């Protein structure tokens, strides 16, 4: 899977786990515009900035390292070809 796909999976998982019902609610928690969240979740934004990911992680009440501390992000699982 691509890094973008791994990010999408992680966000969707965390939204379910934290009972955040939709991208609008996540945007409110993150302090980001809903279009930014929708861009990441749709795959339209294939390389979200570290700034964006910092605020998304904060929206889930976690640090960036906690967000990326998942087997989805193991180098063996990521294929950018």
Secondary structure, DSSP 8 states (H G I E B T S, - for coil): --HHHHHHHHHHHHHHHTT--SHHHHHHHHTS-HHHHHHHHHTSSSS--HHHHHHHHHHTT--HHHHH-SGGGSGGG----
